[in-house]
Amino acid sequence: MPGRKAILTLGVLLLTSPLFGVVMAEAIGYHEPLDLVAEELGLSESDVEWTPLRDYTFPGLPDWLGYIVSGALGVLLILLTGYTLRLVVVGRV
């Protein structure tokens, strides 16, 4: 289980992620490199329907809160994967 400092650091990073992913990106006009390549190839985002968290947003929530929820889900998935691998390799908790 992560220590108190690690949990605090993750919390701060999750809470500040919208500042960099939404506010600052819009302010400087940043676009994801894959979005630029897709645009050059003539691909549209409407062609991709398989992901529930497109562009790190969560349906029904403002963009900034969607970033936090998406980040929390990502962190949880990574921690659960690591915990599961630990159980398999070590054989105990």
Biopython code that builds the backbone (N, CA, C, O; Angstrom):
import numpy as np
from Bio.PDB.StructureBuilder import StructureBuilder

atoms = [
    (1, "MET", "N", (0.855, -1.187, 0.000)),
    (1, "MET", "CA", (0.000, 0.000, 0.000)),
    (1, "MET", "C", (0.891, 1.235, 0.000)),
    (1, "MET", "O", (1.851, 1.314, 0.766)),
    (2, "PRO", "N", (0.571, 2.202, -0.862)),
    (2, "PRO", "CA", (1.401, 3.404, -0.921)),
    (2, "PRO", "C", (1.397, 4.145, 0.410)),
    (2, "PRO", "O", (0.418, 4.104, 1.155)),
    (3, "GLY", "N", (2.508, 4.824, 0.699)),
    (3, "GLY", "CA", (2.630, 5.590, 1.927)),
    (3, "GLY", "C", (1.820, 6.875, 1.864)),
    (3, "GLY", "O", (1.258, 7.235, 0.830)),
    (4, "ARG", "N", (1.781, 7.547, 2.995)),
    (4, "ARG", "CA", (0.996, 8.783, 3.126)),
    (4, "ARG", "C", (1.486, 9.875, 2.166)),
    (4, "ARG", "O", (0.679, 10.588, 1.571)),
    (5, "LYS", "N", (2.821, 10.002, 2.016)),
    (5, "LYS", "CA", (3.377, 11.009, 1.112)),
    (5, "LYS", "C", (3.000, 10.713, -0.342)),
    (5, "LYS", "O", (2.685, 11.624, -1.109)),
    (6, "ALA", "N", (3.036, 9.442, -0.707)),
    (6, "ALA", "CA", (2.698, 9.055, -2.077)),
    (6, "ALA", "C", (1.235, 9.360, -2.376)),
    (6, "ALA", "O", (0.909, 9.855, -3.455)),
    (7, "ILE", "N", (0.359, 9.069, -1.427)),
    (7, "ILE", "CA", (-1.062, 9.339, -1.620)),
    (7, "ILE", "C", (-1.313, 10.844, -1.712)),
    (7, "ILE", "O", (-2.103, 11.292, -2.543)),
    (8, "LEU", "N", (-0.649, 11.619, -0.869)),
    (8, "LEU", "CA", (-0.780, 13.077, -0.916)),
    (8, "LEU", "C", (-0.278, 13.623, -2.253)),
    (8, "LEU", "O", (-0.918, 14.492, -2.844)),
    (9, "THR", "N", (0.852, 13.126, -2.729)),
    (9, "THR", "CA", (1.402, 13.559, -4.009)),
    (9, "THR", "C", (0.445, 13.227, -5.147)),
    (9, "THR", "O", (0.195, 14.070, -6.009)),
    (10, "LEU", "N", (-0.089, 12.016, -5.160)),
    (10, "LEU", "CA", (-1.055, 11.636, -6.201)),
    (10, "LEU", "C", (-2.292, 12.527, -6.148)),
    (10, "LEU", "O", (-2.810, 12.938, -7.186)),
    (11, "GLY", "N", (-2.762, 12.823, -4.946)),
    (11, "GLY", "CA", (-3.928, 13.698, -4.803)),
    (11, "GLY", "C", (-3.677, 15.083, -5.362)),
    (11, "GLY", "O", (-4.515, 15.638, -6.073)),
    (12, "VAL", "N", (-2.518, 15.641, -5.037)),
    (12, "VAL", "CA", (-2.170, 16.978, -5.550)),
    (12, "VAL", "C", (-2.063, 16.949, -7.070)),
    (12, "VAL", "O", (-2.562, 17.850, -7.745)),
    (13, "LEU", "N", (-1.423, 15.931, -7.605)),
    (13, "LEU", "CA", (-1.297, 15.819, -9.061)),
    (13, "LEU", "C", (-2.656, 15.670, -9.735)),
    (13, "LEU", "O", (-2.904, 16.275, -10.778)),
    (14, "LEU", "N", (-3.528, 14.871, -9.145)),
    (14, "LEU", "CA", (-4.868, 14.703, -9.714)),
    (14, "LEU", "C", (-5.647, 16.017, -9.687)),
    (14, "LEU", "O", (-6.319, 16.365, -10.658)),
    (15, "LEU", "N", (-5.556, 16.736, -8.583)),
    (15, "LEU", "CA", (-6.312, 17.984, -8.456)),
    (15, "LEU", "C", (-5.765, 19.095, -9.349)),
    (15, "LEU", "O", (-6.521, 19.972, -9.767)),
    (16, "THR", "N", (-4.475, 19.073, -9.646)),
    (16, "THR", "CA", (-3.900, 20.111, -10.505)),
    (16, "THR", "C", (-3.867, 19.724, -11.980)),
    (16, "THR", "O", (-3.541, 20.563, -12.820)),
    (17, "SER", "N", (-4.189, 18.495, -12.315)),
    (17, "SER", "CA", (-4.132, 18.060, -13.717)),
    (17, "SER", "C", (-5.012, 18.891, -14.654)),
    (17, "SER", "O", (-4.597, 19.130, -15.788)),
    (18, "PRO", "N", (-6.196, 19.342, -14.252)),
    (18, "PRO", "CA", (-6.980, 20.166, -15.167)),
    (18, "PRO", "C", (-6.308, 21.497, -15.502)),
    (18, "PRO", "O", (-6.513, 22.047, -16.584)),
    (19, "LEU", "N", (-5.513, 22.005, -14.577)),
    (19, "LEU", "CA", (-4.809, 23.258, -14.836)),
    (19, "LEU", "C", (-3.917, 23.112, -16.066)),
    (19, "LEU", "O", (-3.858, 24.010, -16.906)),
    (20, "PHE", "N", (-3.228, 21.984, -16.168)),
    (20, "PHE", "CA", (-2.317, 21.771, -17.284)),
    (20, "PHE", "C", (-3.024, 21.157, -18.494)),
    (20, "PHE", "O", (-2.695, 21.495, -19.631)),
    (21, "GLY", "N", (-3.977, 20.272, -18.270)),
    (21, "GLY", "CA", (-4.618, 19.564, -19.371)),
    (21, "GLY", "C", (-5.748, 20.318, -20.032)),
    (21, "GLY", "O", (-6.051, 20.060, -21.197)),
    (22, "VAL", "N", (-6.382, 21.240, -19.329)),
    (22, "VAL", "CA", (-7.519, 21.971, -19.900)),
    (22, "VAL", "C", (-7.188, 23.449, -20.032)),
    (22, "VAL", "O", (-7.177, 23.984, -21.141)),
    (23, "VAL", "N", (-6.920, 24.105, -18.929)),
    (23, "VAL", "CA", (-6.746, 25.559, -18.916)),
    (23, "VAL", "C", (-5.516, 25.981, -19.712)),
    (23, "VAL", "O", (-5.624, 26.781, -20.641)),
    (24, "MET", "N", (-4.354, 25.452, -19.356)),
    (24, "MET", "CA", (-3.113, 25.859, -20.022)),
    (24, "MET", "C", (-3.078, 25.402, -21.480)),
    (24, "MET", "O", (-2.584, 26.131, -22.340)),
    (25, "ALA", "N", (-3.595, 24.208, -21.769)),
    (25, "ALA", "CA", (-3.598, 23.719, -23.143)),
    (25, "ALA", "C", (-4.428, 24.628, -24.045)),
    (25, "ALA", "O", (-4.033, 24.910, -25.176)),
    (26, "GLU", "N", (-5.564, 25.079, -23.555)),
    (26, "GLU", "CA", (-6.390, 25.998, -24.334)),
    (26, "GLU", "C", (-5.723, 27.364, -24.460)),
    (26, "GLU", "O", (-5.814, 28.008, -25.505)),
    (27, "ALA", "N", (-5.054, 27.809, -23.395)),
    (27, "ALA", "CA", (-4.420, 29.127, -23.399)),
    (27, "ALA", "C", (-3.282, 29.209, -24.416)),
    (27, "ALA", "O", (-3.102, 30.245, -25.057)),
    (28, "ILE", "N", (-2.514, 28.126, -24.571)),
    (28, "ILE", "CA", (-1.395, 28.165, -25.504)),
    (28, "ILE", "C", (-1.716, 27.499, -26.841)),
    (28, "ILE", "O", (-0.873, 27.475, -27.737)),
    (29, "GLY", "N", (-2.917, 26.961, -26.981)),
    (29, "GLY", "CA", (-3.322, 26.332, -28.237)),
    (29, "GLY", "C", (-2.684, 24.980, -28.479)),
    (29, "GLY", "O", (-2.460, 24.601, -29.628)),
    (30, "TYR", "N", (-2.386, 24.247, -27.417)),
    (30, "TYR", "CA", (-1.748, 22.930, -27.537)),
    (30, "TYR", "C", (-2.729, 21.912, -28.084)),
    (30, "TYR", "O", (-3.902, 21.888, -27.710)),
    (31, "HIS", "N", (-2.224, 21.066, -28.984)),
    (31, "HIS", "CA", (-2.999, 19.948, -29.517)),
    (31, "HIS", "C", (-2.149, 18.690, -29.404)),
    (31, "HIS", "O", (-0.943, 18.724, -29.645)),
    (32, "GLU", "N", (-2.776, 17.594, -29.041)),
    (32, "GLU", "CA", (-2.064, 16.326, -28.920)),
    (32, "GLU", "C", (-1.460, 15.946, -30.272)),
    (32, "GLU", "O", (-2.110, 16.108, -31.305)),
    (33, "PRO", "N", (-0.220, 15.441, -30.277)),
    (33, "PRO", "CA", (0.411, 15.042, -31.543)),
    (33, "PRO", "C", (-0.407, 14.032, -32.335)),
    (33, "PRO", "O", (-0.466, 14.112, -33.562)),
    (34, "LEU", "N", (-1.041, 13.080, -31.648)),
    (34, "LEU", "CA", (-1.851, 12.105, -32.380)),
    (34, "LEU", "C", (-3.067, 12.759, -33.034)),
    (34, "LEU", "O", (-3.508, 12.329, -34.100)),
    (35, "ASP", "N", (-3.609, 13.803, -32.394)),
    (35, "ASP", "CA", (-4.716, 14.537, -33.007)),
    (35, "ASP", "C", (-4.260, 15.247, -34.268)),
    (35, "ASP", "O", (-4.998, 15.303, -35.252)),
    (36, "LEU", "N", (-3.048, 15.790, -34.247)),
    (36, "LEU", "CA", (-2.512, 16.465, -35.434)),
    (36, "LEU", "C", (-2.296, 15.482, -36.583)),
    (36, "LEU", "O", (-2.606, 15.794, -37.732)),
    (37, "VAL", "N", (-1.768, 14.299, -36.279)),
    (37, "VAL", "CA", (-1.556, 13.280, -37.299)),
    (37, "VAL", "C", (-2.899, 12.808, -37.858)),
    (37, "VAL", "O", (-3.043, 12.639, -39.069)),
    (38, "ALA", "N", (-3.866, 12.598, -36.989)),
    (38, "ALA", "CA", (-5.197, 12.178, -37.448)),
    (38, "ALA", "C", (-5.809, 13.229, -38.362)),
    (38, "ALA", "O", (-6.458, 12.894, -39.353)),
    (39, "GLU", "N", (-5.606, 14.490, -38.034)),
    (39, "GLU", "CA", (-6.131, 15.568, -38.872)),
    (39, "GLU", "C", (-5.465, 15.555, -40.250)),
    (39, "GLU", "O", (-6.129, 15.753, -41.267)),
    (40, "GLU", "N", (-4.144, 15.319, -40.277)),
    (40, "GLU", "CA", (-3.422, 15.247, -41.550)),
    (40, "GLU", "C", (-3.898, 14.071, -42.390)),
    (40, "GLU", "O", (-3.925, 14.153, -43.617)),
    (41, "LEU", "N", (-4.271, 12.984, -41.740)),
    (41, "LEU", "CA", (-4.743, 11.796, -42.454)),
    (41, "LEU", "C", (-6.222, 11.867, -42.803)),
    (41, "LEU", "O", (-6.751, 10.981, -43.473)),
    (42, "GLY", "N", (-6.885, 12.919, -42.350)),
    (42, "GLY", "CA", (-8.294, 13.087, -42.649)),
    (42, "GLY", "C", (-9.212, 12.252, -41.776)),
    (42, "GLY", "O", (-10.359, 11.999, -42.142)),
    (43, "LEU", "N", (-8.718, 11.826, -40.631)),
    (43, "LEU", "CA", (-9.540, 11.040, -39.712)),
    (43, "LEU", "C", (-10.322, 11.971, -38.800)),
    (43, "LEU", "O", (-9.879, 13.079, -38.500)),
    (44, "SER", "N", (-11.474, 11.518, -38.369)),
    (44, "SER", "CA", (-12.335, 12.331, -37.518)),
    (44, "SER", "C", (-12.525, 11.645, -36.173)),
    (44, "SER", "O", (-12.525, 10.417, -36.092)),
    (45, "GLU", "N", (-12.690, 12.448, -35.107)),
    (45, "GLU", "CA", (-12.939, 11.864, -33.787)),
    (45, "GLU", "C", (-14.265, 11.120, -33.751)),
    (45, "GLU", "O", (-14.446, 10.210, -32.941)),
    (46, "SER", "N", (-15.179, 11.495, -34.609)),
    (46, "SER", "CA", (-16.471, 10.808, -34.620)),
    (46, "SER", "C", (-16.327, 9.375, -35.130)),
    (46, "SER", "O", (-17.242, 8.568, -34.967)),
    (47, "ASP", "N", (-15.173, 9.047, -35.754)),
    (47, "ASP", "CA", (-14.918, 7.684, -36.204)),
    (47, "ASP", "C", (-14.596, 6.753, -35.040)),
    (47, "ASP", "O", (-14.664, 5.533, -35.194)),
    (48, "VAL", "N", (-14.246, 7.308, -33.875)),
    (48, "VAL", "CA", (-13.850, 6.515, -32.712)),
    (48, "VAL", "C", (-14.962, 6.580, -31.671)),
    (48, "VAL", "O", (-15.220, 7.632, -31.087)),
    (49, "GLU", "N", (-15.610, 5.453, -31.451)),
    (49, "GLU", "CA", (-16.725, 5.408, -30.501)),
    (49, "GLU", "C", (-16.494, 4.408, -29.378)),
    (49, "GLU", "O", (-17.392, 4.198, -28.563)),
    (50, "TRP", "N", (-15.326, 3.788, -29.306)),
    (50, "TRP", "CA", (-15.119, 2.681, -28.387)),
    (50, "TRP", "C", (-14.706, 3.100, -26.993)),
    (50, "TRP", "O", (-14.706, 2.275, -26.080)),
    (51, "THR", "N", (-14.356, 4.349, -26.808)),
    (51, "THR", "CA", (-13.861, 4.749, -25.494)),
    (51, "THR", "C", (-14.871, 5.602, -24.730)),
    (51, "THR", "O", (-15.409, 6.558, -25.289)),
    (52, "PRO", "N", (-15.137, 5.281, -23.486)),
    (52, "PRO", "CA", (-16.092, 6.077, -22.710)),
    (52, "PRO", "C", (-15.493, 7.384, -22.198)),
    (52, "PRO", "O", (-16.242, 8.283, -21.818)),
    (53, "LEU", "N", (-14.168, 7.517, -22.176)),
    (53, "LEU", "CA", (-13.515, 8.705, -21.627)),
    (53, "LEU", "C", (-12.703, 9.426, -22.707)),
    (53, "LEU", "O", (-11.520, 9.708, -22.517)),
    (54, "ARG", "N", (-13.333, 9.714, -23.816)),
    (54, "ARG", "CA", (-12.648, 10.377, -24.920)),
    (54, "ARG", "C", (-12.136, 11.745, -24.457)),
    (54, "ARG", "O", (-12.865, 12.497, -23.810)),
    (55, "ASP", "N", (-10.896, 12.059, -24.787)),
    (55, "ASP", "CA", (-10.243, 13.326, -24.429)),
    (55, "ASP", "C", (-10.246, 13.581, -22.933)),
    (55, "ASP", "O", (-10.307, 14.731, -22.498)),
    (56, "TYR", "N", (-10.181, 12.524, -22.146)),
    (56, "TYR", "CA", (-10.107, 12.620, -20.679)),
    (56, "TYR", "C", (-11.322, 13.302, -20.067)),
    (56, "TYR", "O", (-11.230, 13.896, -18.993)),
    (57, "THR", "N", (-12.442, 13.219, -20.737)),
    (57, "THR", "CA", (-13.665, 13.797, -20.193)),
    (57, "THR", "C", (-14.562, 12.676, -19.698)),
    (57, "THR", "O", (-14.418, 11.525, -20.109)),
    (58, "PHE", "N", (-15.469, 13.015, -18.831)),
    (58, "PHE", "CA", (-16.406, 12.046, -18.272)),
    (58, "PHE", "C", (-17.804, 12.550, -18.600)),
    (58, "PHE", "O", (-18.135, 13.689, -18.269)),
    (59, "PRO", "N", (-18.627, 11.737, -19.238)),
    (59, "PRO", "CA", (-19.951, 12.210, -19.651)),
    (59, "PRO", "C", (-20.739, 12.841, -18.505)),
    (59, "PRO", "O", (-20.880, 12.251, -17.433)),
    (60, "GLY", "N", (-21.252, 14.051, -18.749)),
    (60, "GLY", "CA", (-22.072, 14.741, -17.776)),
    (60, "GLY", "C", (-21.313, 15.616, -16.798)),
    (60, "GLY", "O", (-21.930, 16.305, -15.984)),
    (61, "LEU", "N", (-19.981, 15.606, -16.858)),
    (61, "LEU", "CA", (-19.175, 16.415, -15.947)),
    (61, "LEU", "C", (-18.438, 17.496, -16.732)),
    (61, "LEU", "O", (-18.162, 17.319, -17.919)),
    (62, "PRO", "N", (-18.118, 18.610, -16.081)),
    (62, "PRO", "CA", (-17.294, 19.615, -16.757)),
    (62, "PRO", "C", (-15.915, 19.034, -17.096)),
    (62, "PRO", "O", (-15.472, 18.079, -16.459)),
    (63, "ASP", "N", (-15.241, 19.608, -18.093)),
    (63, "ASP", "CA", (-13.947, 19.083, -18.535)),
    (63, "ASP", "C", (-12.936, 18.975, -17.400)),
    (63, "ASP", "O", (-12.226, 17.975, -17.294)),
    (64, "TRP", "N", (-12.868, 19.992, -16.554)),
    (64, "TRP", "CA", (-11.861, 19.977, -15.496)),
    (64, "TRP", "C", (-12.090, 18.835, -14.509)),
    (64, "TRP", "O", (-11.133, 18.238, -14.015)),
    (65, "LEU", "N", (-13.354, 18.531, -14.220)),
    (65, "LEU", "CA", (-13.659, 17.441, -13.299)),
    (65, "LEU", "C", (-13.473, 16.089, -13.984)),
    (65, "LEU", "O", (-13.089, 15.112, -13.342)),
    (66, "GLY", "N", (-13.743, 16.034, -15.279)),
    (66, "GLY", "CA", (-13.502, 14.812, -16.046)),
    (66, "GLY", "C", (-12.034, 14.422, -16.042)),
    (66, "GLY", "O", (-11.703, 13.238, -15.986)),
    (67, "TYR", "N", (-11.143, 15.425, -16.101)),
    (67, "TYR", "CA", (-9.707, 15.158, -16.016)),
    (67, "TYR", "C", (-9.359, 14.504, -14.696)),
    (67, "TYR", "O", (-8.580, 13.552, -14.653)),
    (68, "ILE", "N", (-9.928, 15.008, -13.629)),
    (68, "ILE", "CA", (-9.644, 14.452, -12.304)),
    (68, "ILE", "C", (-10.171, 13.023, -12.198)),
    (68, "ILE", "O", (-9.471, 12.139, -11.703)),
    (69, "VAL", "N", (-11.399, 12.792, -12.661)),
    (69, "VAL", "CA", (-11.993, 11.448, -12.607)),
    (69, "VAL", "C", (-11.198, 10.478, -13.481)),
    (69, "VAL", "O", (-10.920, 9.353, -13.064)),
    (70, "SER", "N", (-10.829, 10.907, -14.695)),
    (70, "SER", "CA", (-10.036, 10.052, -15.582)),
    (70, "SER", "C", (-8.693, 9.708, -14.955)),
    (70, "SER", "O", (-8.242, 8.564, -15.016)),
    (71, "GLY", "N", (-8.057, 10.707, -14.351)),
    (71, "GLY", "CA", (-6.773, 10.466, -13.688)),
    (71, "GLY", "C", (-6.910, 9.510, -12.522)),
    (71, "GLY", "O", (-6.074, 8.625, -12.341)),
    (72, "ALA", "N", (-7.953, 9.679, -11.729)),
    (72, "ALA", "CA", (-8.180, 8.795, -10.587)),
    (72, "ALA", "C", (-8.420, 7.356, -11.052)),
    (72, "ALA", "O", (-7.922, 6.411, -10.441)),
    (73, "LEU", "N", (-9.172, 7.199, -12.118)),
    (73, "LEU", "CA", (-9.406, 5.848, -12.656)),
    (73, "LEU", "C", (-8.112, 5.239, -13.173)),
    (73, "LEU", "O", (-7.869, 4.047, -12.984)),
    (74, "GLY", "N", (-7.281, 6.044, -13.821)),
    (74, "GLY", "CA", (-5.992, 5.556, -14.309)),
    (74, "GLY", "C", (-5.077, 5.126, -13.184)),
    (74, "GLY", "O", (-4.457, 4.065, -13.252)),
    (75, "VAL", "N", (-4.988, 5.948, -12.144)),
    (75, "VAL", "CA", (-4.153, 5.613, -10.981)),
    (75, "VAL", "C", (-4.671, 4.342, -10.324)),
    (75, "VAL", "O", (-3.887, 3.460, -9.974)),
    (76, "LEU", "N", (-5.979, 4.243, -10.154)),
    (76, "LEU", "CA", (-6.572, 3.053, -9.544)),
    (76, "LEU", "C", (-6.267, 1.801, -10.374)),
    (76, "LEU", "O", (-5.946, 0.754, -9.813)),
    (77, "LEU", "N", (-6.362, 1.900, -11.680)),
    (77, "LEU", "CA", (-6.076, 0.766, -12.557)),
    (77, "LEU", "C", (-4.617, 0.330, -12.429)),
    (77, "LEU", "O", (-4.326, -0.865, -12.375)),
    (78, "ILE", "N", (-3.708, 1.292, -12.382)),
    (78, "ILE", "CA", (-2.289, 0.963, -12.239)),
    (78, "ILE", "C", (-2.014, 0.318, -10.884)),
    (78, "ILE", "O", (-1.292, -0.676, -10.807)),
    (79, "LEU", "N", (-2.583, 0.877, -9.815)),
    (79, "LEU", "CA", (-2.377, 0.292, -8.484)),
    (79, "LEU", "C", (-2.949, -1.118, -8.390)),
    (79, "LEU", "O", (-2.318, -2.007, -7.817)),
    (80, "LEU", "N", (-4.135, -1.327, -8.946)),
    (80, "LEU", "CA", (-4.732, -2.667, -8.923)),
    (80, "LEU", "C", (-3.924, -3.668, -9.737)),
    (80, "LEU", "O", (-3.790, -4.828, -9.346)),
    (81, "THR", "N", (-3.383, -3.221, -10.871)),
    (81, "THR", "CA", (-2.544, -4.095, -11.690)),
    (81, "THR", "C", (-1.278, -4.479, -10.921)),
    (81, "THR", "O", (-0.893, -5.649, -10.896)),
    (82, "GLY", "N", (-0.635, -3.497, -10.298)),
    (82, "GLY", "CA", (0.563, -3.779, -9.509)),
    (82, "GLY", "C", (0.276, -4.696, -8.336)),
    (82, "GLY", "O", (1.051, -5.608, -8.049)),
    (83, "TYR", "N", (-0.827, -4.458, -7.664)),
    (83, "TYR", "CA", (-1.214, -5.297, -6.525)),
    (83, "TYR", "C", (-1.481, -6.732, -6.983)),
    (83, "TYR", "O", (-1.071, -7.685, -6.321)),
    (84, "THR", "N", (-2.161, -6.879, -8.104)),
    (84, "THR", "CA", (-2.451, -8.215, -8.641)),
    (84, "THR", "C", (-1.162, -8.933, -9.032)),
    (84, "THR", "O", (-0.989, -10.113, -8.729)),
    (85, "LEU", "N", (-0.263, -8.220, -9.702)),
    (85, "LEU", "CA", (1.020, -8.841, -10.081)),
    (85, "LEU", "C", (1.815, -9.253, -8.839)),
    (85, "LEU", "O", (2.464, -10.299, -8.827)),
    (86, "ARG", "N", (1.759, -8.430, -7.810)),
    (86, "ARG", "CA", (2.438, -8.765, -6.557)),
    (86, "ARG", "C", (1.863, -10.045, -5.973)),
    (86, "ARG", "O", (2.608, -10.899, -5.492)),
    (87, "LEU", "N", (0.555, -10.182, -6.012)),
    (87, "LEU", "CA", (-0.079, -11.398, -5.499)),
    (87, "LEU", "C", (0.365, -12.627, -6.287)),
    (87, "LEU", "O", (0.601, -13.692, -5.717)),
    (88, "VAL", "N", (0.474, -12.466, -7.593)),
    (88, "VAL", "CA", (0.856, -13.600, -8.445)),
    (88, "VAL", "C", (2.313, -13.961, -8.223)),
    (88, "VAL", "O", (2.639, -15.141, -8.091)),
    (89, "VAL", "N", (3.196, -12.974, -8.179)),
    (89, "VAL", "CA", (4.628, -13.235, -8.070)),
    (89, "VAL", "C", (5.027, -13.665, -6.652)),
    (89, "VAL", "O", (5.732, -14.659, -6.481)),
    (90, "VAL", "N", (4.584, -12.931, -5.658)),
    (90, "VAL", "CA", (4.959, -13.209, -4.282)),
    (90, "VAL", "C", (4.091, -14.322, -3.690)),
    (90, "VAL", "O", (4.562, -15.140, -2.899)),
    (91, "GLY", "N", (2.839, -14.338, -4.081)),
    (91, "GLY", "CA", (1.948, -15.373, -3.609)),
    (91, "GLY", "C", (1.196, -15.036, -2.336)),
    (91, "GLY", "O", (0.419, -15.846, -1.829)),
    (92, "ARG", "N", (1.428, -13.843, -1.825)),
    (92, "ARG", "CA", (0.710, -13.417, -0.630)),
    (92, "ARG", "C", (0.634, -11.887, -0.607)),
    (92, "ARG", "O", (1.307, -11.201, -1.376)),
    (93, "VAL", "N", (-0.181, -11.391, 0.271)),
    (93, "VAL", "CA", (-0.374, -9.934, 0.375)),
    (93, "VAL", "C", (0.665, -9.326, 1.274)),
    (93, "VAL", "O", (0.667, -8.113, 1.485)),
]
sb = StructureBuilder()
sb.init_structure("model")
sb.init_model(0)
sb.init_chain("A")
sb.init_seg("    ")
for serial, (resi, resn, name, xyz) in enumerate(atoms, 1):
    if name == "N":
        sb.init_residue(resn, " ", resi, " ")
    sb.init_atom(name, np.array(xyz, "f"), 0.0, 1.0, " ", f" {name:<3s}", serial, name[0])
structure = sb.get_structure()
